[in-house]
Amino acid sequence: MKGEDDANTAMKDEEADGSGEKLLGFNSTEEQASAPGGQDSMWPNEGYESVPLDVKGIDEDNSKGTRDSLYPQSGSALRKTRQPDEKPKDSNLWPYFQDGLRRIDYVLTYHVQKPQSARKQKSRSCCLSRGRNRTSSPAHDDPELAAQEQRLDYHEDDLRLRRDEFEENLREMGLEIEKEEGTKIPGVGFVKIHAPWEVLCREAEFMKLKMPTIKKYEVSHGSGIAEKVNMFMQKVTAPLQPKVVDSRTDNEKHLSYAFSREKRHLFDLSDRNSFFNSKTRSSIVYEILKRTKCTRAKYIMGISSLLGSGVYTEAYPLHDGDIDGVNAETNDRKILYEQWASYSIFYKYQPIGLIRKYFGEKVGLYFAWLGVYTQMLIPAAVVGVIVFLYGCATVDDNIPSMEICDERNNITMCPMCDRACSYWKLVTACGTARASHLFDNAATVFFAIFMALWATMFMEHWKRRQMRLNYVWDMTGFEDSEEKQKSHHRAEYEFHVMKKSLKKEKSPKTGNVKLTCTDRMPAYMTIIVMMVFLIFVTLAIVFGVVLYRVSIMTALHMSSTPTFRTNIRATVKTTGAVINLIIIIIMDEVYGAIARWLTIMEVPKTDKSFEERLIFKTFILKFANAFTPIVYLAFFRGRLIGRPGKYIYVLGSYRMEECAHAGCLMELCIQLCITMLGKQLIQNNLFEIGVPKLKKMLRQRKIDKSHQEELNKTLHRHEKDHFLGPFVGLNPEYMEMIIQFGMVTLFVASFPLAPLFALLNNIIEIRLDAKKFVTELRRPIAVRAKDIGIWYTLLRGLSKVAVIVNAFVISFTSDFIPRLVYQYMYSPDGTLHGFVNHTLSYFNVSHFQPGTEPMDPLHLGYRVDVCRYKDYRDPPWSDTPYEFSREFWAILAARFAFVIVFQNVVMLMSDFVDWLIPDIPKDISVQIHKERNLIVELFMKEERGKKYRNTIGDPSPQPLRSRPSSQA
């Protein structure tokens, strides 16, 4: 009767809070009445229900032990799960409770307003009621201050009541809790959570975690030739392997199967402390925290809503131990610090197996992908350097640059700006022409084709590597678990559903009410308007930089200082590129914050949906921010300028800027170089090193500096991790690499050294991220994943777009097509002699518009009647002066023809390579099939053993009760 009354009371409390949830139970009605608190802690949309501690092999004494586990002296449950030879661990060095026996699997922190002496332990019966006696605050002379203090006390008491109820529900779920308030870090309280063995087994079964069984089988590495090649490669790469036990795949592998308490005999449970490693334990506890409810909170979700409402301030798992110091013992974190997070071993492979074991599959896949990407950059960088060296070797034999540098040609060019600029000699562009040949030569076409095939090879190589990791990490059958994870609703979604249900004056059940497109229509309209507006902001910024370059060039030409007038073009190019870089770095942060705000406004249903929508918005904004200035230089600059005597002006008097005679490819190269190096050095590396350290210093300001060194020696593991930075996810890391991948592939025809710069950056980036994960950040939640998700789709899309972009860069930005057309259609001797004169048109200086002619027409020392400009137009003495000539239309047709042919040929070759390379390695496919057969054999053998034992135990025929109709 008491249990039924408690259940009714809990139900009334839920109805009073507007949740209206019905209590769920795992067993019969009698068992539901015996454990109402555990039932109240489950989700209404879960595919399974909570298991009270008094069923499934957990006795009542153990249940009582967990309920009183707040006090170290109660150890009835501890004695049951403790190994006979287990020794207590030092809680100062290891993540353990004060008794040194129970491991801390998760930590919650909260704000402590009052000193610990003023806090009193609240009894369990008080956790579910608001009628508590508060300590009345002393009277104040000022009634406003007294009322404000009373409101603060009420708020703190309300938060404490929510914490008490949530922690009580956690204890009912079987978790053990140890609290610590303001001992060494003032104003911070800690809730240390430990999951006993029975809880781990129960949740592992619910989560369908694959665990290694006793059964082992031999792993074959393919056919005889393939196995010999594999053995040879292992011997060659042996010095490059990290000194980690799990760095290589052994010849034997444990057969893995989803954990089941009914089939415990299939698993090696001799050492319970190591069967569930720290990564698995923390992920299990996190699943419990996510679905445990607190009816006093506004939301009906678990820890995520409590963190959002300020009930708890932080929630994180702990690192294994220290990485340095005299007392630092060997642990996975220390091994990762020595064999991974060190710049001195940059040439070695990463210990991907240990990374996955410590941080989880999702983080492991990121670093595995980054390693494959960096490895594939090596051949791209080598070929890019060869193409650049080819340009250096042939620059003296390049006929167009030789003609530009030949002073005997005496070609007079038209002014580059109105009034302030005067006529100039083409020979002054000699340096720019020679430098342009380094990147604009016949080898760049070959390099563009090579990089398109390289992108396809990279994607195929990663798919095979990913499949191999799935096999080694036992993630091949993860689809069912992924579908189950999609059903978990976010706290914000549940809250909006609850508000919608209350407006309709219905029972606020999430199963009856959901957010529709009509509900989200204002958010969708806001998102569309904001995205379009931000794209226009990006275009406006680029236009502003263009106006800067135009005005600064005019100002430098009008300067009387000879130093400023000597290198005008180089000064304008460099300063413009630096300004673009600064704006890109600033706007990246702004766009990232706006994208998150828009995604929150959209109220996605699940965490997976939230992450994908956030990634998509962030990618669009950051991609436009990084590549809009580059696209302008490649395809628009110098094409919308008009001609002498009829230039195009913007904002009244600003004449659009034009390219140098050698084309805009050199300026595009400068912009790519400065953007790549600047983003990698400033935004990626400097920010990743400096910002975490600055945040850590700010967090440590709470502690007195005089006692800080002494206190660091006595801090416990959970207190040390409190000063580390929070883990914000892998999206910034992926986004950084995706933008770099775009830089490497999209405009590689104009900058062959891009793969080299990316390679050098990634070698540092791997160790920098490793050091950040191991030393600067809190340990992330281990998330299971079998692929890199939407990032693979973005990579594949970029590799396809790169083919089209490079075709247009070669055809329209460089002079490759005009040189071919001239050589095979207009050259008298089949060479490039006369190509420079062929690209220049004539202009009669008397046709200048009034007010645009040079102020100093005798700047060159003689009178100029006709000047030249780069374009294909008829001369002023023809019947159609200044109209596009036949050569212009012939070259334009050739440009488009090249784009079509290049795009189709390269994509056909890429698709052929994609078809030629199978996604799943043959040996892995054989091993997966073999593993499935072994699982079937294992269970068939178990069934035969059961029948044999039943026959030996009771040879008589079984009565009819042995086949109940309910189990038919």
N, C-alpha and C positions, 0 to 999 in steps of 0.2 A: 504494500500500500504506500509505503514511503516513496518508493521509486516512482510509482505512478503519479503521486502528488508532485514530486520534483519535475517529472516530465510535463505535467499540466502547467506547473508554474513557469517552466521555460517556454512553453508554447504561448502562454499569455504574454510573457515578456516580448517575444518576437512579434506578436500581433500588435502590441502597444508601440513598438518601434517601426511598424509599417512594413515589415518584411513578409509576414504572412506565410513563412516557409513551414512545411510539414516536416516533422521529425522522421528521419530515416533509420532503419535498423537493419543489421546484418542477419540476425537470427530470429528466433521466435519471439512472441510477445513477452514471455517471462524474462528472456535475456535482454530485451529492450528496456524493461523496467529496471533491470539491475545496473545499467550503465547509461543513463540519459545524457550525461555530459559528453561522452564520446560520440553519441549519435548526432548531437547538435553541432558537431564540428565538421560535418561533411557538406559537400556541395549538393545542391538539388539536381544538377545536371551531370553528375559523375556517373561513369559507367559501372562503378562498384560502390559499395557502401562500407562504412567503418566497421572494424572488427574490435569489439571490446576486449580488454586485456584478460578477461576471465574465460575466453574461449581460445580454440586453436593452440592448445599446448601451453598457455600462460596461466599459472595458478593465481589464486586470490592473494597469497602472500606477496607475490611479485608485484601485483597491482598496487597493493598498499605501499610497497616500498617505493614505487615510482611516485606515488602521491605525496609521500613525505620526503622526497629526495632533495628538497630545498635545504635540508639539514645534513651535514656530512656524516653524522653518526648513524643515520639509518641506512643500513647496507644489506638488507635481506635480498634485494634484487641483484645487488653487486656480487654477492657470494655465489649466485647461481651462474652468472656469465663469466666469472673471473677464471683465468687459467691458473692451474695449480702452482706453476713456477713463475707466475707474473710478479714482477717487482714494481713498486710505486715509482712513477716518473716525477722528476722535479718540475713542479708547475711553473717555475720561473723560466725554464728553458723550453718546455714542451707544452703543447695546447691541451692541458688536462685540468680537471677539477682540483680543488684543494687537496683531495685525498690522493692524487697522483695516479689514480686507477681508471677513472672514467674520462674518456676523451671528449674534448669540446668540439662538437660538430658544427655548431653555428653560434653566432653572437648577435644579440640585439642590444642597441644602446638607446638611452633616453636621457632627457634633460632632467637634472635634479635641481629643484628650486631651493629647497630647504636643506639645512645640514642634516647629516645622517642621524644625529642624536635626536632630532625632532621627529624623525620618522619612526613609526611603530609598525610591526608586522601585523597585517590584517588577516583575520581568520578566514578559512575557506568559505564559511557560510555567508560572509559579508561580501563576497565577490559578485554575487548576483543581485544585489539590492542597492538602491541609492540611499536608503535611510541610514546613513552613517553619522556618528557624532563627530563634528569637526572641532578642532581646537580653536576657540574664538580668539581672534586677534585682539591685541590690546587697543584700548580706546585711543583715538587720536584727536588732537585739538581741531584739526581741519577735517570736516566731514567729507570733502571731495577725495582727499587722500585715503580716508578710511574706506570709502565706497570703492575706490580703485583697487585697494589692497584686497578687499573682499571679493571683487570680481576676479582678480588674479588667483586668489586662493581657490575660488570655485573652479576656475579653469584647470588649475593644477590637480585638484581633487578629481575632476571629471576625467582627465587624462590618466590618472593613477587607477581609477576604477576600471577604465577600459583595459589597461595593462593587466590588472589583476584578473579580470574575466578571461582575457585572451590566454594568459599564462595558465590559468586553471584549466581551460579547454585543452591546452597543449599537454598538460599532465594527464588529463583524461584520455588523450590519444596515446599515452604511454611514454612520452618524452620526460626526461629528467632535467631539472632546472636548478641552477645555482645563481644567486643574485649577489651583486656587489655594487655598492653605491659610494661614489666620491672618496675612495680610499687614497688614490694617488693622483688622479686627474680630477680636479675640482669641477663640479657641475655636470658630471657624466656618470650615469649608472649603467651597469652591464648586466645582461641576462645571458648566462651561458647555458647552452642547450646540449644535452647528450642523448643519443638514441641508443637504447639497449638492444641487445641481440635480437630479441623477439620482434621488436618494432622494425628493425632493419629487414628481417626475413619477411615480415608481413608486407611491407611497402615494396620490397624488391619483387615480390610475387605480383602485386598490383601493377607495378610499373613495367612488368615483363622484362626485367633486366636479364640480359644474357650473361651467364656466369660460367666459368670453366668447370667441366666435369672431371671425374677421375680418368675417364677414357682419353687416351692419347693415340695419335696416328701420325704416320710419317708424311712429311710434306715433300712432294716431288717438285722439281723446278723445270718441268717440261721434258722434252726429248733429250737424247744423249748429247747432241750438238749444243742445244740451248743450255743444258746443265753445265757443259764444259765451259761455254762462254761466260755463264754466270759465275762459275768458280774462278775463272781467270780474272774477271772484273773485280771480284771480291779481294783477290790477292793484290791487284794493282791499286785499288782504292783503300786498302787496309790502313795506310798512314793517315788518310783523310777522315777515318771514322772516329767519332768521339769515344772517349774511354767510359762508356756507359754499357751496362749489361744488356739493356733492351735496344741497343742501337742496330742490331741485326736480327733477322728472322731466323730462328733455329730450325733445324731439320725436323723437329717434332713439335706438334701443336695440340693443345688441349681441345677436345671437342666441347663446344659451348652450347648451352641450351638455356631457355628462359627459366629462371629460378622458380621452384615450387617447393612449398613446405612438405607436401606429401611425398616428394621424391628427393628428400634430403640425402638419402643414401647414394645418390648419383654424384654428389658434389664432395669435394675434399674439404671437410669441415674440421680438420685436425687443429688448425690454428684460426680461431674465430676472429682474432684481432687483425689478421691480414687478409681474410677472405673478402671483406668489404673494405677497400682502401679508403683513404681520407676523402678523395674526390667523390666516390660513390656515396659515402656517408653524408656528406654535406648536401649533395643533390637530393637524397632521400628526405632529409630534414626540410629542405626548401620546399619540396612538394607538399609536405604536411603543413608548413607555414602558409602556403598559398591557399589552401582550401579550408583552413581552420577559421571559423567565423568569430566575430565579436559583435554581438547584437547591439552594443552601446554605440558602435561607430555608425557614421552616416551611411557608409556603404555596407554591403553584406559580404564583401570579399574578405580576404585574409590579410597577409602582411603588407601587400602593396597599398591597400587603402589606409592601413594604420600608419605607414610611412608618409603617405600623402597628407594625412590629417594631423601629423605631428605627435601622434601617440608614441612612436619610436622615431629616433633620428637616423639611425643607421642599422643595416642588417648585412652581415657578411660572414663567410667562412674564414677560417684561419689558415695561415701558412703553417708548414710542418715544423719549422724551427728557425734558428738563426743561421746566417750565411757566413759570418765571420766572428772572430773572437776566440779566446782561449777555450771557453767551455762549449763551443759550438760542436755538436756531434753530427755524424754523417746522417743526412736525410736527403730526400729527393730535391728539396729546394736548394740545398748546398751544392749538390751534384750539378743541378742546372746552372747555378751561378758559376761554377768552375769550368764546366764543359760546354756551356752554351752562351752565357751572358758575359763573354770576354772578347775584347777586340784582338787579343793576341792569337786567337784561334779562328780568325775570320776565314781561313782557307779550308776549314773542316766542314763536314756535313753536320746538319742539325740532328740532335737526338729526338726525332719526331715521336718515337714510341714513348719516351719519358715525358715529353711535353704533353702528349695526350693523356698519359696516366695522371699527371699532376693537374692540368688545367681543363681537361675534357676534350671531346672530339671536335667541337666547333673551333676552339683555339688551335688545336692540333692541325686541323685542315687549313686554317689560315696560314700558319707558318710552313706547312707542307707546300701549299700553293705558292707562297712567296719564294720558297727555295727552288721550286721547279721553274718559276718565272725568271729568277736570277740566273739559274743554270742555263736556261735557253737564251738568255741575253749574251752569253759568251760568244757563240758563233755569229750572232748578229753584230756584235761590237767589232769582231775581227774583220768581217766583211765590210762594215762601215769604214773602218780605218783604212782598209785596202783601197776603197773607192776614193777616200780623201787623199791618200798618198798618190793615187793615179792622177788626180787633179793637180797635185803639186808637181808631179813629174812631167806633165804635159803642158804646163802653163806657158812655157817658153815657146812651145810649138803651136800654140793656139793662134790661128790667123786673125780672127776678129779682134782679140785683145792687142795683137801686134799692130794692127792697122790703127786702133785708137791711140796707142802709145807712139805712133810714128808722127813726129812733128812736121814732116814734109807734106802731110795731107792738108794741114792748115784749114781745118773745118771750123767755121764760126757758128756757135749755137745761139739760139734765141734766149732772151732773159728768162730766168726761172721764177721771177715775181714781178709785179708791176712797180714801176717808178724806181724803187730802191735798187733793184737788180739791173745789171747791165749785161752786154754780150760777153760770152766766154768761149774759150778754146776747148775743143773736145779732148785735146791731149791732157787737160787737167783731170780727166776722169780715168786716167791710166791705172791708178792704184785700185780703184773700185772694179774696173773691168778685169784685172788680173785676179783679184780676190773672188770675184763672182765665178770665175772658171773653176775654182776649187770645188764648188758645189753644183755648178751647172755644166755638166759634161755628159758624154755618152754613157758613162758608167752609172750615172744616177738612175737611168731607166732600168738597167739591169738590177740595181739595188732595190728599186721600188717593187719589181716583180719578185725578187728574193724575199723581201719583207712580207709581201702578201702570202707567199707560201710558208714563210716562217710563222706567221700568226696562226695559220691552219695547223701546222705541225705542233705548235705550242698547245693549242686547244686539244688536239688529239692525245698528245703526250700527257696532259693533265687528266683527261678522262681515264686513261689507263692507270695512271698513278693513283687516282682517286678510287678506282675500283679495287686496286690492290690493297690500299689502306682499309677499305671497307671489309675486305676479307680478313685481313690481319686483326682488325679491331672488332670483328664479329658484328658488323653493322649491315650485313647483306639483307637481312629480313626486317628492316626498320620501318617499312611503310605503314604497318598497322599502328605503331607507336606514334608516328607522325600525324596520322589522322586523329588519333586520340588527343594529341596535344593541341590540335586546332580547335577542339571543343571548349577549351578553357577560355572563359570570357575575361576581358580586362575590367579592372575596377571602375574606370570611368564609364565604360559601356553599361555595366550593371547599374550604376548610379543614374544614368540618363534613362534607362529602361524603367527604373523604379519611379523616377519623377513622371514619366509618361503614364505609367499605370495609375499613379495617384491622381493625375489630372482627369483620367477617365473614370475615377471613382470605382475602380475595380480592385480585386485582390492583387497586390503587387507581386505576382509571380513572373519570373523571367521566361517561363515556358509559354505563357499566354501572350505576352507583349514583346515586341522587338522593334528596333529602329528600322524604318523603311527609307527608301530614297526620298520620299516626301519630307520626312523628318530631317534628312541631311541636305535637302536642297539649298537652304541658305548657306550652309558651309561649302557646298560644291560651287555655288556662284561666287562666293568670296574667294575660294581657292583659284578659280579660273581668272577672275579679275586681278588678283594679286600676282599670279604667275605671269600674266601678260604685262602687267605694269612693271614688274621687276625685269622682264626681258627688255622692255623699252628703256628702263633705267640703265641697263648695261649698254645698250646702243647709244644712249645719250652720253655716257661716260667716254665711250670710244670716240664719239664725235667731239667731245671736249678736248681730248688729247690731240685729235687732228687739228683743231683750232690752235692749240698751244704750239704745235710744230710749225704751222703756217705763220703764226705771229712771231715766234722766236726767230724763224729764219729771216723774216723781213727786218726784224730788229737788229740781227747780227750783220746783215748786209749794210744797214745804215750806220753801223758803229764806225767810229773813227779810229778805234784801236786795231792795229794790224794783227794782233794775236787772235782776236775774235773772228777776223775775216779770213783767216787761213784755213781752218778746219770747220767750216760752217756745217757741212752735210754730216760729218761724223758726230759733231756735238749734238745736232738735232736728233739724229738716230738714237744715240746712246741715252740722252736724257729722256726722250720719249719712251723708250723701252723701260727705263727705270721707273718712270711715273706709272706706266701700265702695271709693272710688277707690284708696286706699293698698293695701287688700287685693287689689284686682284687679291692680295693677301688680306686687306681690310674687308672687302666685300665678301670674301669666302666665309668669314666669321658671321657677318650679318646675314647672308643667305642661309647659312646653316641654322641659325636661330629662327629665322622666319619659316623655314621649311618644317621645323619641329612644331612651331606654333600652329601652322596650317594643318599638320597631321593630327595634332591634339584636337583641333576644332572639328575635324572630320569624324572623330569618335569611332575608330576601327574596332571591330568586334574582338579580335584575338591579338596576341602579341606578335604572331607571325605576320598578320595583315598590317599591323601598325609599322613593323620594321620595313616591310616591302614598300609601303606607301611613302614612308619617310625617305627611304633610299632613292626612290624614283624622283621625288621632288627635289631632294638635295642634289642628285646627279644632274638634273636638267639645269638647275640654277648655277651650280659650280662649273659645269661644262661650258655653259654659255659665258660665264664670267671669265674663264681661262682662255677660251678659244675665239671669242668674238674679235679681239684685236688682231689675232693671227689670221683669221678669215678675211678681215678687211685688208690687211697687207697683201695677202695672197691673191685675192680675186677682185678687189674693188679699187685699190689705190692705183692711180695713174690711168684709169679707164674712163673715169667720169670727169675729165678735166676740160674737154673741148679742144680748141686749137688756138694758136696765136691769132690775135685779132678778134677772137670770139670764144673767150674762156668762160667757164661756168663758175659763177660766184655764189657763195652762201652767206647769209646774214649781211647782205649788202655788199661788202667790199672784200670778203675773204675768198681768195682764189684757191680752188682745190689743189692739193699737193700732187706732184707728179713724181714718177720714178726716175732713177738715174738712167743713163743711156744703156747700161748693162742690165737693166731690169730691176724689179723689186725683190728678186730672189735673195740678194745679199742682205737687204733690210729685214726680210722674213727670217733669214738665218740668225741675224743678230737678236731679233725679238724672241725667237725660240730658245736661243742659248741663254739669254738673260732670264727669261721666265723659268726655264728648267732649273738652272743653277740657283736662282733666287728662291724659288719655292722649296727646293730641296734643302738648301742651306739655312734659310731663315724660317720658313713656315713649318717645315717638317722636322728638321733636326734641332734647331735652336729652340723652337717652341716646345718640342717634346722633352728636351733636357731641362730648359729653364723654368717652364711653367709648373711642372710637378714639384720641383725643388722649392719654388717660391710658395706654392700652396702648403707644402709640408712645413716650411718655416712659419707661415701664418698660423697653422694649427698648433704648433708648439709654443706659440706666444702665451698660451694659457698657463704654462708652467714657468715658475720663477727660474731665471737663467742661472742663478747661483746654485740651485739644487738640480738643474737639468742633467748634468753629467752624472751625478750620484744617483739620480732617479732612473736614468736609462739603464743602469746596471741591475736595478731591482724590479723593473717593469715586467709584468707577465706578458705572455704571447698575445693575448687579446688586447692588452693595453698598447703594445708596440704596433700592432696592426691598425689600431685606431688612428694613429698619426699618418698612416699611408693614404695615398690618394684613392678615391673610389674608382672602380672599374666602370667605364661608361660605354663599353661595348666595342665591337670590332669595326663598326661602320666607318669611323674616321680613318682607320688603317687601310681598309679596302678602298675607300674613296681616294685616298692619296695615291695608291698604286694604279687605280683605274685611270685617273687623270694623267699619270705618267705614261701608262700604256697608250693613251691617246696621243701624247706628245711623240712617242716612239714610232707609232704606226701611221698616224694620219698625215703628217707632213714630213715624213722621213726622206722624201725625194729632194727636199730643200735643205736638209740638215743630216747628213749621213753619220755624224758623230753623236746623235741622240742616243742610240743604244749603248755607246760607251759611257756617256754620262749617267745613264740610268743604271748601268751595271755597277759603276763605282758607288753610286748612291745606295743601291740596294745591299751591297756588301756591308756598308755601315749601318743601314736601316735594320737589317736582321739583328745585329748585335745590340743596336740601340733599343729596339723593341723588346728584345730578350731581357736586357738590363732593366728596362722599365717594368716589365711584367713581374720580374723576380724581386726587384728591390724597391721600386717606387709605388707600385699599385697593390691594393688589397687583392686577395685571391678571388678570381671570378667564380661564379656559379658554373659548375660543369654542365654543359648543355650537349646533349647527344645530337649529332647531325651526320648525314651521310654524304653531303655535298656542300658547295659554297653558296647554294641558293640562287638568288636573282643576280648575283655578281657574274655568274657564268653567262647568263643571257646578255648582260651589258657588254661583256668582253666579246662575245660572239658578234653582237651587233656592231661594235667598234671595228672589228676586223673586216666586216663586210663593207662598212662605210669607208674604211681606209683605202680600199681598192679604188673607189670612185674619186675620193679626194686626191689621191696621188696621181690619178689619170688627169684630172683637171690642173693640178700643179705643174705637171710635166708639159701639158699641152698649152696652157694659157699663161702661167707665171714665168716659166723659163723660155729661152729662145731656141729650144730643141726643135720644135716644128718649123719655125721660120728658117732655121739653118738648113733643114732637110729640103724644104720647098725651094729655097734659093739654089741649093747645090744641084738638085736634079731637074729644075725647071728653068732657071734664069741664069745660072752661071755659065759663062762662055767656055770655060775649061773644065767644068765639073768639080771645081774646088770652091773654097769659101773666100777666095780673093774677090774683093769688091762687095762683100756682104754688108759691111758697115754703111757704105754709101747707099746701098739698096734700101736700108731701113730708115733713111733720113729723107724727109720731105723739105720742100723749099717754101719760104715765106718772104713776101715783099714787105720791108719794114714800114713802107708808107701806108700800109693797110692797118696799122695799129689803131685801136680806138682812141679817141682823144682822152688824154689823162692817164694812159697806160704805158706810153713809151718811156724808155729809160731816161733818167735825169742826166746821166753822163754817157751820151752815145759814143764819145771818143775815148772810152775807157781802155780800149785795146790799142789806141794810138793811131787809128785810121777810121775812115768813115765806112759804115756798114750799110749796104743796100739790100742784101739778101742774107737771111740767116736760116739755119737748119733746125729742125725739130724731129723727134722720133715718132713717126707715124707713117701709114701708107695712104697718102693723099696725092691728088693731082697737083702739079705746080701751078703757080698763079698765071702763067702764060698759056695754059691749056683752055679748051672750050668749057670745061667744068672745073673752074679753079676751086681748090681746097675740098673737093668731094673725094669720097673714098675711092681708091684706085682698084683696078682689077686684081692687083697683087693682094690687096686686103681681103677680098672675098675668096680668093683661092686659098690663102693661108687660113682663113676662118673655117672653110670647109675641111681643110686638112686637120685642123685642131679637133673639130667634132668627130671626124672619122677616127682619129687616133683614140679619143675617149671611148668610143663605142667598141673598137677592136680591143683595146687594152683591157677594158672592164670585162668583156665577155671571155677573152682568152684566159685572163688571170683567175677569174671566178671559176671557169671550167677546170683549170688546173687545180685550184683549191678543193673543189668538190671531188675531183678524182683522188686527190691525196686523202681526203676525208673518207671516201669509200674504200680506199685501199687499206687503211689502217683500222683494224677492228677495235671497238670501244673497250672490250673486255679481253685481257690477255688470255691466251689459250690455256696456260697452266693454271691460272686462277679459275677459269671456267671449269676445268677438270676437278680442281680441288673443291669447289663449291658443290658440284654434283656428288663427289665422293663423300663430303661431309653430310649431305642429306641422306645418303644411303646408310652411313654409319649411325646416324640418329635413329633411323628406322630399325636397323639391326639391334641397337641398344635397347629399344623399347620392346621389340619382339622377344629378346632374350629375357628382359625383366618379366614379361607376361608369362613366359614358359616357366621361369623360376617361381612365380607366384602359384601357378597351377601345381607345380611339383610339390611345393611346400604344403599347399592345401591337401593334396593327395596323401602325403606322408602323415600330416597332422590328424586328419579325419577321413579314413578310407571308406566310411559308410556313405551311402547316397544322401545327398542333401535334401531336406524337405522343401515343400513348395515356397516357404518363406524366403528362400535364397534368391528368388527372382521377383522382386516387387514390381507391380505393374507401373508404378510411377517412374521407374527408371528404364522402362522399355524403350 
